[in-house]
Amino acid sequence: MDWTFSSTRKLERLLKSLEKRQRALVLSFHEQVSMILENPRNGSVLQGDLSGYFSWDWTFSGVSVRICYKVVEKDKHIYLVYFGTREYFYRDLKKYIR
């Protein structure tokens, strides 16, 4: 059984708003999601308030970008939670998941 994924509504809205002006970034995001689906445990395990979540990092046009996601092993499902640049990523993520 292959991995499936879904996104939060906030993340879907963010991606939709970026499609028109940052199409290359959205395409890069989808490429990264494909890589996450191949092996979700390759991401960095988050700790503390964010335990249970993973972070996937890559560089796009010289900028460090991250995706936060949660893995449900028994359902083989990945929940994409948040995505943004490295600057203030964890601070913004904590606000986002509340």
C-alpha positions in Angstrom: 0.0 0.0 0.0 1.4 3.4 -1.0 1.4 6.5 1.2 -1.5 9.0 0.8 -1.5 12.6 1.8 -3.8 15.5 2.5 -3.3 19.2 3.4 -4.8 21.5 5.9 -7.3 24.1 4.5 -4.9 26.9 5.5 -2.1 25.2 3.6 -4.3 24.7 0.5 -5.3 28.4 0.6 -1.6 29.4 0.9 -0.6 27.3 -2.1 -3.6 28.6 -4.1 -2.5 32.2 -3.4 1.0 31.5 -4.5 0.1 29.7 -7.8 -0.3 32.9 -9.8 2.8 34.8 -8.7 5.1 32.0 -7.5 4.3 29.1 -9.8 7.8 27.7 -9.7 7.8 27.6 -5.9 4.5 25.7 -5.9 5.9 23.2 -8.5 9.0 22.8 -6.3 6.7 22.2 -3.3 4.9 19.4 -5.1 8.2 17.8 -6.1 9.2 17.8 -2.5 5.9 16.3 -1.4 6.6 13.4 -3.9 9.9 12.9 -2.2 8.3 12.8 1.2 5.8 10.2 0.0 8.7 8.0 -1.0 10.0 7.9 2.5 8.3 10.1 5.1 10.7 9.2 7.9 13.6 10.9 6.0 12.4 14.3 7.4 13.7 15.8 10.6 11.8 14.8 13.8 10.6 17.8 15.7 10.8 18.0 19.5 9.2 19.8 22.4 5.9 21.5 21.6 6.1 20.1 18.1 6.8 16.5 18.9 4.9 14.2 16.6 5.6 16.4 13.6 8.3 16.2 10.9 10.1 18.9 9.0 11.3 18.6 5.4 13.9 21.1 4.2 15.1 22.2 0.8 16.5 25.2 -0.9 14.6 27.1 -3.6 16.3 30.0 -5.5 18.8 30.4 -2.7 16.1 30.4 0.1 15.7 27.7 2.7 12.1 26.4 2.7 10.4 23.9 5.0 7.4 21.7 5.1 5.9 20.5 8.3 3.9 17.3 8.3 2.5 14.5 10.5 2.8 10.8 9.7 0.0 8.3 10.6 1.8 5.0 10.2 -1.2 2.7 10.6 -3.2 4.5 7.8 0.0 5.1 5.7 -1.2 8.7 5.5 0.7 12.0 5.7 -0.9 15.3 6.8 0.8 18.3 5.3 0.4 21.0 8.0 2.5 24.1 7.1 5.0 25.4 4.6 7.3 28.4 4.7 10.8 29.9 4.7 13.2 29.0 7.4 13.1 32.4 9.0 10.6 32.3 11.8 9.4 28.9 10.6 8.9 27.3 14.0 7.5 30.4 15.6 4.9 30.7 12.8 4.2 26.9 12.9 3.3 27.0 16.6 0.8 29.8 15.9 -0.5 27.9 12.9 -1.3 24.6 14.6 -3.1 26.1 17.5 
